[in-house]
């Protein structure tokens, strides 16, 4: 299993398993001189860590990150940065019943078919716990962006839980940090709380849609054809556990629009080009326009549920299974900070790529 890295110049390699002693990330290509410490990264990990409320898994992990290399006297040195997060609340015994059975909806069966071996303790490498490493790396990317492009703001939030959507007319940025669902709609948060509470008590789960917006991203990031900014963003979001669909801007809904409705008209403003709308999601021809970059992804319902499901054993016999243990009734809640982290890593990576190719030079308008 050699493909555990992503990024071009800002390159992240994650390692570790859900029930191993630790997991983490090795980050190469971070510029030198970026002020960073463990507390800065911990801020973002605390948004993702389990057990914070009744709507997430009750596994109790502090998710405390340690910086083992690449930082000296509070700043990055330009050398590889090793980040480590110890696992402290594993309950491997919860997974003894599935050692010989494949959980429906999980990667158990495909891992076995491909490798002939799998770590059944919490899913091993395929566990969503791997995303803690990404969030730590994303915190580092945010710190670098804070130095190189301090105006950039990255915010994620949920827009759908099952059949329930937010009311866009009630969108309030200030509400996102005020509820356990990272939702910008106070009424939706109240409705979702009752809905998810019922699902949680029944032992079931539900999917969600998460939107991540990067504001104040400079125009000119990305490249045509194979180096598109939206190509890397789509791959980054699709690599997150349980993600089954990704959209940029209008996404799938663009298929329902006519050309005159979809194309964002351009006028000249006092500070440069201005767009009448943002159906493109801030990216044209793979290159950022300077508008908000809008990415949306859908996560499936958590497959580990307390409902009897049909499956088979490794020996090919029919069986039934109930997945025990501690699981998220809606994995979308903790996917929000993961999506933010992947956005930060990709934006920083493309900022560095652009600096290397163009030196930041731009074609003049006006």
Helices and strands as residue ranges (DSSP letters): E 5-6, E 11-16, E 22-28, H 38-48, E 65-67, E 71-72, E 75-76, E 81-86, G 92-98, H 108-115, G 124-126, G 128-130, H 131-148, E 153-161, E 164-165, G 168-170, G 173-178, H 186-202, E 208-215, G 225-227, H 229-238, E 243-248, G 251-256, H 259-262, E 266-269, E 272-275, E 283-284, E 287-288, E 293-299, E 309-312, E 318-321, H 332-358
